[in-house]
């Protein structure tokens, strides 16, 4: 049986170090913080507004601008202009985030609303 040379040990040490870095990289990727899901046109819903399935694109006629705020026709809610629930839509389409989208049967309150024109 041949003894390993100093050069062989150096190569084995380098390979072990590379393997350790690869494992650490995989762990870092697997444990990264969860982020919100993406809108259909590729921009990300904000994490404080959406988990992985709370938000979706809604038809233009599902939301109406009123004197008091944004009327969500599905629920009758009015989201006041300047509210923390009001968000600017990067794609000029309405998007609504609701617990009911993720958990059917849950209260259908609006978490946040991405709007095409800011009321404030």
Beta strands, then each sheet from edge to edge (+ up, - down):
strand 1: 55-57
strand 2: 63-65
strand 3: 69-72
strand 4: 77-80
strand 5: 86-88
strand 6: 95-98
strand 7: 110-115
sheet 1: 1+ 6- 7+ 5+
sheet 2: 2+ 3- 4+
end
